[in-house]
Amino acid sequence: MAKPVDVFVTGRAVTILRQLDPAQRAQCDRLIAALRMSPQAGVFYAHDMTGRPLYQVSAFDVHIIYTIVYRVQRDQIFIIAIEIADWIPQHIDMP
């Protein structure tokens, strides 16, 4: 059985979360649910100022930037930022 995963929304991500319209909030909720099942689902985004890797998961126009802290009993996901931007594939064959 997989370890439980706690999700924390930090800093400016809280402000953005409160401003989402219902469709964007639904996207965000689905992304968080997916992260609970598989925290490693995101793609590498950058390193923060302490050198921790940040990852990104995306829906239609909602992008979540997060980091993972692995613990023995429960893993923790910290949502660092929520970005709202249209996503246009760079290539025709990209999903």
MODAMO-V231775 format. One record per pair of residues at least 4 apart in sequence whose C-alpha atoms are under 6 Angstrom apart, sorted by the first residue. I is the first residue (numbers start at 1). J is the second residue. D is the distance in whole Angstrom. If there is no record, write none. Layout:
<<I & J & D> <I & J & D>>
This chain:
<<3 & 74 & 6> <4 & 74 & 5> <5 & 36 & 6> <5 & 74 & 6> <5 & 75 & 5> <5 & 76 & 6> <6 & 76 & 5> <7 & 76 & 6> <7 & 77 & 5> <7 & 78 & 6> <8 & 78 & 5> <9 & 14 & 6> <9 & 78 & 6> <9 & 79 & 5> <10 & 79 & 6> <10 & 80 & 6> <13 & 17 & 6> <13 & 81 & 5> <13 & 82 & 5> <20 & 24 & 6> <20 & 25 & 6> <35 & 39 & 5> <42 & 55 & 5> <42 & 56 & 5> <42 & 57 & 5> <43 & 55 & 5> <43 & 56 & 5> <44 & 55 & 5> <45 & 54 & 5> <45 & 55 & 5> <45 & 56 & 6> <46 & 53 & 6> <46 & 54 & 5> <47 & 51 & 5> <47 & 52 & 5> <47 & 53 & 4> <47 & 54 & 6> <48 & 52 & 5> <54 & 66 & 5> <54 & 67 & 5> <55 & 65 & 6> <55 & 66 & 5> <56 & 64 & 5> <56 & 65 & 5> <57 & 63 & 6> <57 & 64 & 5> <58 & 62 & 6> <58 & 63 & 4> <61 & 84 & 6> <61 & 85 & 5> <61 & 86 & 5> <62 & 83 & 6> <62 & 84 & 5> <63 & 82 & 6> <63 & 83 & 5> <64 & 82 & 5> <65 & 79 & 6> <65 & 80 & 6> <65 & 81 & 5> <66 & 78 & 5> <66 & 79 & 4> <66 & 80 & 5> <67 & 77 & 6> <67 & 78 & 5> <68 & 76 & 6> <68 & 77 & 5> <69 & 75 & 6> <69 & 76 & 5> <70 & 75 & 5> <71 & 75 & 5> <89 & 94 & 6>>
